[in-house]
């Protein structure tokens, strides 16, 4: 994960270097377009550390306010409590069979959030912003054993171990999500670049899922 996070920041540096020459060619009064779509990549930090990819659509409502919708995929949001349950299950299986078991799992996440960003103009090609959004996140549990493949259903039936976020009789759950965000948008022609920080919190879970998220994105304005 540390290597991945370093890569994210390297991408940010490269993207900035690519768009900087174009800024010098832009007129200071170049207007922002009405809408954009961008692809983002990054990582979460604090709590569940995992890679993320996302796609975002935004539409400018006025000179300072932009509405957005973001679809984000999280590679793994499994809690420490559930990982402890897997370790416990491995020990139980080893004791009963005399063989070594290595059950592994992850809770893949898919979140959809909508909200608004309020930007303060800094020239016309660089805009810092703050914003907020709300939506929902779906968690889907996947448990595998290297020698057997995916064993999610069998694990649920045999052990019934859960962290409370996903019921012991289920493999998925959907919960409400809220977020606060801050970042910088930069533009060069039709190119749209976004560097963002998000704080996200999922509600109605036994084991809290809240984390910070850093991402860099690039897209097109139209």
Buried (B, 14 or more C-beta within 10 A) or exposed (E): EEEBBEEBEEBBEEBBEEBEEBBEEBEEEBEBBEBBBBEBBBBBBEBBBBBBBBBBBBBBEEEBBBBBBBBBBBBBBBBEBBBEBBEEBBEBBEEEEEEEBEBBBBBBBBBBBEBBBEBEEEEBBBBEBBBBBEBBBBBBBBBBBEEEEEBBEEBBEEBEBBBEBBEEEEBBBBBEBBBBBBBBBBBBEEBBBBBBBBBBBBBEBEBEBBBEBBBBBBBBBE
